[in-house]
Amino acid sequence: LEDCLSAIAAQTLPPERVILVDNASIDGSIAFVRLRFPEVEILALADNGGPSPARNAGLEAATTPWVFQVDNDAILTPDCLERLVAASEPGVACVQPRSVFDGERDRIHYDGARFHYAGMMTLRHFYRPLAEAESEEVDVDGAISVALLLDRELVLAAGGYDPAHFILFEDHDLSMRLRLAGHRIRHVPAAIVHHREGTEGISFRKEGDYSRRRVRFHARNRWIVLLKNHGWRSLLLGGPGIFAYEFAYFVFAVKSGALGAWFGGKVDLIRLLPGILKDRRRVQATRRVRDRDLLGAASLTVSPLIKAGKALRWLDAFLAGWWRLVRRWT
């Protein structure tokens, strides 16, 4: 937290306000920030409902047209905010910096993401050497919520982050709603953020550290994205690919000793289904873009620590081949 706030204070384009949204922490963070960073405004939430309510609360508390949100495990380079603001323009709902692994600063974490019809986002340039990466600013399908410059009005009009996710897929969901409504997401590779270990109990960067909590959220939240945002025709025609991925993830959960977590996610999904379908009606009513113009079948993003091998190549090939067959009708 200290490094994150210090990096914000050192920006070449200082923010007008810095608002810290505290998710009912019990580690003394509020007292520390009041002592070390007295200029920071603190918005303390009574309960930890995950990142989505916290980010929404920050957006609602802000008053500027553009709001920069950043997680506390991300460290900005000094000109990051200045470069993001320079790329903000009408029609752009959010501007995405390049994320680099803090422990491997010669490796890219992501350059935004692509939408996969099976209900995933695939990270652009994941684990690519920094020296080989492109430097052009481009529009991308999806944004990762570690650090983002957001058009406050457009994001709130789209419903903000959905608290049903708690964590995982909440940025995918928001990105899809923004893109379906016809808004753009811009990626600025010259704006760099160094991302540390990620959320404890969710991140899986360490070998053998794929948590049951992540399996449960994945098993539930992927289907929230699918059922809320994908057209019925895409769900029907893309069904063989969607369920092929589901089977592959089920097998992975079994091998990881997380079968109970997978089933728990499905039980959660059934409980949330009435609300998901209600949200679906609202999302589809604002749709301006067809699924075939948004969804693709790029190779799935898998941690290099997970030994997928031939199984992943076969799955990727099947998913891509099936989408080529049915995409034109979605």
Beta strands, then each sheet from edge to edge (+ up, - down):
strand 1: 19-23
strand 2: 41-45
strand 3: 66-70
strand 4: 74-76
strand 5: 92-101
strand 6: 108-110
strand 7: 113-116
strand 8: 120-123
strand 9: 138-140
strand 10: 147-151
strand 11: 184-195
sheet 1: 1+ 2+
sheet 2: 3+ 10- 5+ 6-
sheet 3: 3+ 10- 5+ 11+ 4-
sheet 4: 3+ 10- 5+ 11+ 9-
sheet 5: 7+ 8-
end
